[in-house]
Amino acid sequence: MKKVILVLTIMCVSLSFANTSFAYNDQLRKLKRGGINVVTSVGEIPNQMKEVWKDDKMADKPKAAKAYSGFLKGITYTFARMGSGLWDMFTFNLETPKNYEPLMKPAYICDHLDTTPDESEF
């Protein structure tokens, strides 16, 4: 009987730590995402300049207006991504937002790039 109680006690104690260990990976992922977003946030400037340049609404605008508009949009997105990264870094141990999801989508600056090769390339 003592062995059964001992085994049950060990199982209960080990299961009580299971939830924390699974969340630990999410917390580290959130901390890493925050650090990467703070460092790469400046990359939003050329990224947004390219997006504005390709935008159909800006097709008839002068090149200088496209560049200026893209630069301002890039500055705005830089501060937004940096703020999102700082938020992730300072709150990495909290489950906010739900399930450790990123505040800014895409989660990383380069997530919109399609890096998978087409079948026609083979």
Salt bridges, closest charged atoms under 4 A:
ASP26 OD1 - ARG29 NH2 2.89
GLU44 OE2 - ARG81 NE 2.63
ASP88 OD2 - ARG33 NE 2.93
GLU101 OE1 - LYS105 NZ 3.59
